[in-house]
Amino acid sequence: MSLMKTLLRSEESGKTQPILHEWVYEHLRDRAGELARGWSKGTVLYEYIMLTTDAHEDDITRYEQRVDAELVELVGDTDIIPELGKIKISSIPSQYVSASDEMTDNGVELWLPESLLDDISTSEYWGERYWAQNIEDTVRDSIDSAYSDRLDRIQAKQEIINYLDSGDEPEHEVAQAVVTGESDNYTGYNQAHEILENREIELHERTEIPIDKFLERGSEIPQKPRRKREQALETALCTYFERTNYGMSEGKAYSFAERAFDDVREETAHDYVDSITLPENEAESNQKNETSETSTMVNAQEQEVSAWEACQTAKESVIEILDENDMEKKARRVERMAAPHVCLVDRDIVEDIDDTADSEKEAELIDQVLDAGTLSRYLVVSPQNEANDKLMTYLHSRKEDLLG
């Protein structure tokens, strides 16, 4: 979605011409000059008003409302939205700390959509008077904000959603602060972090469930109605299959169910498996028509350890070390990370390694991981370096096997 396309709507504009503090005028002028062609002091102020109030709606507002609804559904607490809006930068840029009190000699022309002018003129918002002060407050609040604009805020929210839904570690700095509860660059994120920490998530309602999360939390799902457990099991197995592209035999599915639902008898765990549809790849679906030699190759492939599984094994070792050293908070944080990120490698490439059926392509992808080495941006605790070493050893061996 383009910010400018939303701002440049075919709508009548109205002019307001307040006398402003010099620093307010200069900021609006300079900010417009920094942005793409077509921005003016009025369009900058428009976005600032939209960022800091709910007085008006446009296409971006409606888009953000849909993202907000998805986030609230995952978190289970409507307070998460206003709390995210309260996050500020840690320090105001120096030029605004001791801004001059000098005023502009003349009124500053600011063109805004007529509909926005009507909305903010109500007593609930700016009213009819003191617009210069309201504009100054809006500009100052926008400078203080952790977000450069609404699309930036939406990006942070979307990355939090991705983290909650599938374990993807966020790259947006504000999202990182909310997820980890740690930041030197922002303030006011602690309450949002607490909301995430205290959320109640229905595992079976997720569209993707990483196998490690399923094994960890499967027994938390109520036994009745049993459909909840069956739904979670089916989603977890499909997620595993999609990420690794390795076959899902009945025996492997039984094993996963037994480990995840360790609060019931093995027979009951097997019943869950028998009640769902197992994912299958093309090779498995055509097994009836394949030769015995081909079938043997498929079965052998199922027994191989995928790159994702190698990452998962290394991740479990890291968590075990942390638990043994009473580092519970860091252990729980590592649990929430995708297994490749724990091993300090790129998740997408690990998935591609497991997805490809081309040996040369697989070797090339392995080389990408080996050449990239350690991705320090995912480093949380020192045992991850050992996990990275183990994975690199595994990938070297796997590449040698591919090249024969």
TALIN-V576293 format. One record per pair of residues at least 24 apart in sequence whose C-alpha atoms are under 8 Angstrom apart, sorted by the first residue. I is the first residue (numbers start at 1). GAP is how many residues later the second one is. Records with the same first field share a line. If there is no record, write none. Layout:
I->GAP ; GAP
//
This chain:
1->59
3->57 ; 148
4->34 ; 35
6->52 ; 53 ; 54
7->36 ; 39 ; 40
11->102 ; 103
12->101 ; 102
13->98 ; 99 ; 100 ; 101
14->97 ; 98 ; 99 ; 100 ; 103
15->94 ; 95 ; 96 ; 97
16->92 ; 93 ; 94 ; 95 ; 96
17->90 ; 91 ; 92 ; 93
18->89 ; 90 ; 91 ; 113 ; 114
19->84 ; 85 ; 86 ; 87 ; 88 ; 89 ; 113
20->83 ; 84 ; 87 ; 88 ; 112 ; 116
21->79 ; 80 ; 81 ; 82 ; 83 ; 115
22->78 ; 79 ; 80 ; 81 ; 82
23->73 ; 76 ; 77
24->112 ; 115
25->79 ; 83
41->69
42->68 ; 69 ; 70
43->68 ; 69
45->90 ; 94
46->66
47->102 ; 103
48->90 ; 91 ; 94 ; 101
49->89
50->100
51->91 ; 98 ; 99
52->86 ; 89 ; 90
55->61 ; 64 ; 65 ; 70
56->60 ; 63 ; 64
60->90 ; 91
64->90
67->87 ; 90 ; 91
68->89
70->91
71->86 ; 87 ; 89 ; 90
74->87 ; 90 ; 91 ; 127
75->120 ; 121 ; 124 ; 125 ; 126
76->123 ; 124 ; 125
77->118 ; 122
80->112 ; 115
83->105 ; 106 ; 108 ; 109
84->105 ; 108
86->59 ; 102 ; 103
87->58 ; 59 ; 99 ; 100 ; 101 ; 102
88->56 ; 57 ; 58 ; 98 ; 99 ; 100
89->55 ; 56 ; 57 ; 96 ; 97 ; 98
90->94 ; 95 ; 96 ; 97
91->94
92->51 ; 52
146->28 ; 40
165->41 ; 42 ; 43 ; 44
166->42 ; 43 ; 44
167->43 ; 169 ; 170 ; 171
168->169 ; 170
169->168 ; 169
180->153
203->29
204->24 ; 25 ; 27 ; 28 ; 31
205->26 ; 27
206->26 ; 29
207->28
208->27 ; 28 ; 31
209->26 ; 27 ; 30
210->26 ; 29 ; 30
211->25 ; 26 ; 28 ; 29
212->100
213->122 ; 123
214->46
215->41 ; 44 ; 45 ; 46
216->44
217->43
218->42 ; 43
219->41 ; 42 ; 43 ; 44
229->43
230->42 ; 43 ; 45 ; 46
231->45
233->24 ; 39 ; 40
234->42 ; 43 ; 44
237->41 ; 42
238->40 ; 41
241->38 ; 39
243->65 ; 108 ; 111 ; 112
244->62 ; 63 ; 64 ; 107 ; 110 ; 111
245->36 ; 109 ; 110
246->35 ; 55 ; 56 ; 60 ; 108
247->32 ; 33 ; 34 ; 37 ; 55
248->30 ; 31 ; 32 ; 54
249->29
250->28
253->25
306->48
307->43 ; 44 ; 46 ; 47 ; 88
308->31 ; 32 ; 42 ; 43 ; 46
310->81 ; 84
311->28 ; 29 ; 31 ; 32 ; 76 ; 80
312->27 ; 28
314->25 ; 29 ; 73 ; 76 ; 77
315->24 ; 27 ; 28 ; 69 ; 72
317->70
318->65 ; 66 ; 69
321->62
330->50 ; 51
334->46
341->37
342->36 ; 37 ; 42 ; 45 ; 46
343->41 ; 42 ; 44 ; 45 ; 48
344->30 ; 31 ; 32 ; 33 ; 34 ; 35 ; 40 ; 41 ; 44
345->24 ; 27 ; 28 ; 29 ; 30 ; 43
346->29
359->43 ; 44
360->42
363->36 ; 39 ; 40
366->29 ; 33
370->25
//
